[in-house]
Amino acid sequence: MKRIIILSLLSFTIFSNAQQSAKNDNTTMSIPAGYYNSATGTGYALKTQLFNIIKNHNDRGYSGLWTTYGTSDRDHQYENDDTVVDLYSENPTGTDPYTFIYNTNQCGAYTSEGGCYNREHTVPQSYFGSQVQPMYSDAHFVLPTDGKVNGWRDDHPYGVVGATTNPCNVGATNTPCNTLNGSKLGSNVNSGYSAGYSGTVFEPLDAFKGDIARCLLYFASRYEDQLVNFYTTSVSEAKVIFDGSSDHTFSQTFLNILLTWNTQDPVSAREIERNDAIYARQNNRNPFIDHPEYATAIWGLPLSISASDSLADVSVYPNPSSDLVNITSSVSLDKIDIITINGQVLQQIKNPILENNTYSISNLPKGFYFLKLSSASSSVTKKVLVN
């Protein structure tokens, strides 16, 4: 039986968020003229061309990351309060569980979430070698994050965790569990676009999945000439992300995850600002932020998910709509994201509770929206016009 979800949104919530979205979307990229002129190929040839463009960056050292974060990772998009943007604690659609003041809350000792922020290697340094430069200090894939959550993530790969409302305990031993902003730690959902792995993974919020994917895609190009050696010598758990080659780089499961996230979560104003700030410090750019289409030009489209796990039969009607939007699906929905045409998430409805197979909120204002509908193992995005 198909489930019917009747969806709309309080006009006050959309109006206030839409105003913030409009302000944030004024950010434009500052790509130097001619920077990508030699990126003319496709497939692995393009990846090597990108390597040659970005390979000679200015290593500012590990302590220099603190300085870089002063311009690259300040909140000018969400609360716009100049605090440190931590993808493991930021709530892009509401109040943050805690905030970090630049310099003041730099780690430091910590015992729980919110204690301080440190430096998170999205590709763990256990994979490429402890304190090996310049990877150790490369801000394009080393992010400021909550120290406690950084420890929980450890050197687990990123992946997809099933729905959970179980807060992580002090040691995050009660998996699956979630951080205070809803990021999750637990076994990978071995189906859909994440099929092929069932070990422990860390899942960031949907709003930051593309950010994480583009960090790893950058790593694959910037360090292309060292990837074989990394794989050969590493005993890190994160080794499962890679396949030991310098061209294809990723094992198929994790390539599919990264390509899916790169597509589902478009480049944000935060990423653009960060890319420009790091370029000013390191003199190289993340090409997958400047040109996210490079990912599919190199590796192709993500593999299709299986029919049994898909949301292929989802329908949205009426479309256009004058008031309510109806959604039908044979797959139970775990989450609904309402997204503006500019890519900003206006509201995220997690684990919607249905009454008589109906979920209702009133007064969806006029506008064009994307509805991202997610089940435990797959997601689909539908367009809808309210007039």
N, C-alpha and C positions, 0 to 999 in steps of 0.2 A: 504494500500500500504506500502510495506517495504521501509524504508529509507536506502539509500546507503551512507556510509561515507568512503571516501578514505583517509587513514591516513598514514603519515610517519613523520619523525622528522629531523630537521637540525642536521647534523653530529657534528657541533661544540658544540651545546647544549648538546647532549648526551655524547660526549667525555669528556667535562669538568665535567659534573655531574658524569659520570661513574668513573672518577679518584677519585673524592671525595667519592663516594660510596665504592670503593675498599679500601680506607684508613679507612673509618668508620667501615667496616665490620670485621676489625681485632680484634675488641672488643670480649673478651670471658668472660663467667661467671665464678666467683670465688666461686662456691658452696662448702662449707666445706665438706670434706669426711664424708659420712654417714648421712648427715643432713636430708635426706628424707627416711632413711631406714625403718622407721615405717609407711610410707605412702603406705600401701600395699592394701588397700581396694578399693571399687568402690562406687558410689552413695554417700549418706549422711555419710556413715561410713568413707569414704576418707576425707570428709570435716571436720569431727571431729578429725581425725588423724592429719590433717594439723593444726587445732586449737591447739592441744596439742604440736605441734612442735614450733609454733610461738607465743604462748600466753604470755610468760614471757619476754617481751621486756623491755629494759632499757629506761625509760621515761626521756628524756632530757629537758622537760619543753617547754612551748610555746616560750619563748625567745630563747631557744636552737635551734629552727627551723632555725633562721637566720644563726647560725653556720653550721648547717647541709647543708643548701643550698650552702654554700661555696664550698663543694665538690660534692654534689649530683646533682646540677642543673646549671652547667656551660656549655657553648656552646663549645663542642669539636667535634660536628658532622656536623653542618650546615655551619655557617660562620667561625667556629673554632676560635672565637675571645675572648673566655673566659667570654663573657657577660652572664647574667642570662637567662636561657631558660624558657620562659613563653609560655605555650601552647596556650594562648589566643592572643598572638601577633606574635609569631614566624611564619615566612614564610619559610617552608622547601625547597621550590624550587626556591626561588628568594630573593630579597632584603627585609629585615624586615622593617615594617613601622616605627619602632623606636626600640631602644635597652635600656636595663637597665644594669648599671654598678653595680657589686656586692658591697654591703654596701652603696655606694654613692647614689643610687636611691631607697633605702629602704623607705617604707612609714612611715610617711609623709602625708601631705595634697595633694589633687589632685582635679582638676576640669574637666579634660578630659583624654582621652586615652594617654598613654605615660608619665603620671605624676610621677608614682612610682609603685613599686611592693609590694604586701603584701602577706598574707597567705590565700589561698583558700581551704576550706574544701570541697572536692568533694562530700562527704556525709555531707550536711550542719550541723553545730553544733546545729541548731534549732531542728534537729531530735533527737540527742542523749542527748542534754542538754548543755546549755551555759557554756563553760569553764570547762566541766567535763573531768577529766583526767582518763586514758591516751589518750583517743580519741582526745581530743583537740589539742594534740601536736604530733600526730603520723605522721611522715613525709611520710609514705608509701601511705597515701591518702590526705595529706595536701600539696598543691603545691604552689610555688611562681607564682603569676599571677598579671597582671595589676590591680591596685586598682579599677579603674573606671569600667572595665569589670567585675571584681569580684562582684561589686555592682549591675550591670545589671543582672548578672546571678542569684544573690540573692539566694533563696532556691528552685528555679525551678529545676525540674529533667532534666537530659540530654535526648535528643530525636532527632527527625528528623524534620527539618524545610524545607519548600519548597524553590525553587530558589528565590533569591532576590539580587538586586544590590542597595539596599536602605541603605545608611550608618546610623547607629544608631544616633539619636539626643542626646542632653545632658542627657535626662532622659530615653533614650531608650523606649520612648512611641510610636514611629512610627513603631511598629512591623507589619509585619516581617522586621527585619533590620539586618545589618551585621557589625561586627567590622572591624577594618582596615586590619586584616589578613584574613577576610572572614568567621570567626565563626559567627553563626547566632542565633538570638533570635526571637521566634515567636510561633505560634500554632503548635503542633505536627501533622505531616502527619499521619492521622488515617487510614492508609492502608499499605499493604505490610508487611514487618517485624516489623513495628512500630504500627500496628493496635491495637486499644483498648483504646486509650487515645487521647484527642483533646485539652488539656490544654496547657499552655505556657511552652516551653522547651528551653534549650540552646543546640545548636549543635556545637561541635568542628570540626575542619578540619578533613577530612578523615585520614590524616597522624597521627592524635593523638587520634582517636576514640578508638583504642585498648588500648592505654595508660590509658585513662579514665576508660574504662571497667575493666581493671585489677586492678585499684585502688579500685573500688567498690566490685569486687570479693574478694579482700584481706579483705576488711572491713567485708564482710559476714562470712569469716572464723575466722579472728582474734577475733571478738567480738561475736562469736556464742552464748556464754553463756549469753549475755545481750540483744540479739535481741528482745526477747519477751517483755522485759520491755521497751525498746526504743519505740516499736510500741504502746504499751498500753498507755504510758504517752505523746506521741508526738502529737502536733497539727501543725507540720510543713507541708508546701506544699509538701516537699520531701517524705512525708509518702506514697504517691502513688507508690513509687518505690518498697515498701516492702509489704509483705503479713502477717506479724505478727508471722511467724513461725521461729524456730531456725534452721530448716534443709533446707527447700525449699527457704526460706528467701525472695525472690523477687516475686512481682506480675508478672503475666505471660507476660504482655506487655513489661515490663522493663527487665525481664530476657531474653526475645527474642532479645531485642535491645543489651544487653550486650554480649550475646553469639555470635550474628552476628558480632558485632564490634571486639570481640576477635579473630574471625576467619578471618575477612576481613583485619584487620590491624595487621600484625605479630609483634612480639616483635622486638624492634629496638635496635641499639647500645646504644642510649641514655638511654633507660630503663634499660639495663644491667648495664651500668655504675652507674646509679642512685641506683639500687638495691644493688650493692656492697657497695656504699658509705654509704647508710643508714644502712646496716648491720654492718658496722664498727662503727657506732654511737649507734644504738639501739640494736644490737645483735639479730635481727630477720630479716627474708627475706620475700619478696612477692613471694609466691610459684607459682603464676600464670604468673610471669615473667620467673622464672626458668623452669616451666613446664606448658605452656599454655594449654596443652592437659588435665590438671586436670579439667578444666572448663566443658568440655563435659563428662569427666569421672564421674563427680558429677551430673550434671544437664541434660546431654544428648545434642543432636544437637538442634540448633534453629529450630523453627517451619517453615515449608515451607511457602513461600508467595503465595498469591492467583494467579491463572492463569491469571486473568485479569490485574494484576499489574506486572507480571513477565517479565523477559527478556529471557525466556526459549528458544525462537526461534532465538536468536541472532546467527549469523554465521560469521566466520572470514575466509577469503580466499584470494588468495591461501595460503596454509600453508603446507610446507615451502614456503616462498616468496623470490624472488630475488630483489624486489624493493618496490612496494607499497603493503599495506595491506588493503583489502576491508572489511568493516563491514556492515552487513545488520541487521536491527531490525525493528519490527513492532511498537516498543515503542520509542517515542522521547527520545533522549539521552540528559541529562543535563550536563554530565561531562565525560571526558575520561582521565584516568590515565595510563601513560606508566611506568611500573615498572620493574626493573632489576630482575634477578633470585635471587639476594641477598635481595630483598625486599625494595630497595630504589626507591622512586618516582622520575623519571627523568623529567617528564613533566606532568602538570595537565592542561587540556583544559576545561575551564568552559563555560557552555552555548554555545557550538559550533554553529557558524552561518553557515548555509548551503546555498550554491548557486547551484541551480538546484539539490537539495538533495545531494550535494557533499561537503565534507570538505577535503582540500588538503594541505599537507606540504611535502616537497621533501626530498629525501636522508636519508632514514632510514638505518643506518649502520647494518653490520652483527651482529647477536647476538640472544639470546633467551630472550623473554620478556613476561610479563603478561600484558594484557590489561584489566583494570578494567573499565567496562562500566556501568554508573549509570543513572537511570531515577529519577523522583521525589520521588519514593517510593520503589525502589529496585535497586539492582546492581548484576552484574555477572562478573566473571573474566575468561578470555580466554587466552590460551597460544598461542604464535606464534613464529616461528623460521624464521629469515631472514638470508639467506646464499648467 
